[in-house]
Amino acid sequence: MTKRKLSHLALSDNGFLFDSKTGHTFSLNQTGTFILKKLIEGLTRKQIRTAMTEEYEASEEIVSNDLDQFLHFLSELGIIEKENSYEVT
């Protein structure tokens, strides 16, 4: 996902998210904020997974599950495109 596709999102450091396309606001936890910042920066799912593993010193399995759940949540809300674009082999 490119920065341009997420340019309608404004995310504060404390996790406040504003979607200018819909006018909706959301409050994210620390992990959600971390993931969304990485998406806005243009990182791939694989790059985000690696960054999360390093940042949170967690196993790849736990990180992958958390990441998949959050991407699914974002896609269900229409904030990002369907998460199948983030599949990693």
C-alpha positions in Angstrom: 0.0 0.0 0.0 1.3 3.4 -0.9 1.3 6.6 1.1 -1.0 8.1 -1.4 -3.7 5.5 -0.8 -3.6 6.4 2.9 -3.3 10.1 2.5 -6.8 10.6 3.8 -5.7 9.4 7.2 -4.4 11.6 10.0 -2.8 9.7 12.9 -1.5 11.3 16.0 1.4 9.9 18.1 -1.1 9.0 20.9 -3.3 6.9 18.5 -6.0 9.3 17.5 -7.0 8.5 13.9 -9.1 10.7 11.7 -10.4 9.4 8.3 -11.0 12.5 6.2 -12.9 10.5 3.6 -15.6 9.4 6.0 -15.2 11.9 8.9 -14.9 9.0 11.3 -12.5 9.0 14.2 -10.9 6.1 16.0 -8.7 5.6 19.1 -5.9 3.1 18.6 -3.8 1.3 21.2 0.0 1.4 21.0 0.3 -1.6 18.7 -2.4 -0.4 16.4 -0.7 3.0 16.1 2.6 1.3 15.4 1.1 -0.8 12.6 -0.9 2.0 11.0 2.2 4.3 11.1 4.1 1.7 9.2 1.3 1.3 6.6 1.3 5.1 6.1 5.1 5.0 5.7 4.5 2.5 2.8 5.9 -0.7 4.5 4.7 -4.1 3.3 3.1 -6.6 5.6 6.4 -8.5 5.7 8.3 -5.4 6.7 5.8 -4.5 9.3 5.9 -8.0 10.8 9.7 -7.8 11.0 9.5 -4.3 12.6 7.0 -5.6 15.1 9.0 -8.6 16.0 12.0 -6.4 16.7 10.0 -3.6 18.5 8.0 -5.9 20.8 10.5 -8.8 21.1 7.7 -11.2 20.3 7.6 -14.4 18.3 6.8 -14.2 14.6 3.7 -16.4 15.2 2.2 -14.0 17.8 3.1 -10.9 15.7 1.7 -12.4 12.5 -1.6 -13.2 14.3 -1.9 -9.7 15.8 -1.0 -8.1 12.5 -3.5 -10.2 10.5 -6.3 -9.4 13.0 -5.6 -5.7 12.9 -5.3 -5.6 9.1 -8.6 -7.4 8.8 -10.2 -4.9 11.3 -8.9 -2.0 9.2 -10.2 -3.6 6.0 -13.6 -4.3 7.5 -13.9 -0.6 8.5 -12.9 0.4 4.9 -9.7 2.2 6.1 -7.5 0.0 4.0 -8.0 -2.3 1.0 -8.6 -6.0 1.7 -5.7 -7.5 3.6 -5.0 -10.1 0.9 -2.8 -7.5 -0.6 -0.5 -8.0 2.4 -0.1 -11.8 2.0 3.4 -13.1 2.7 4.8 -16.4 1.8 
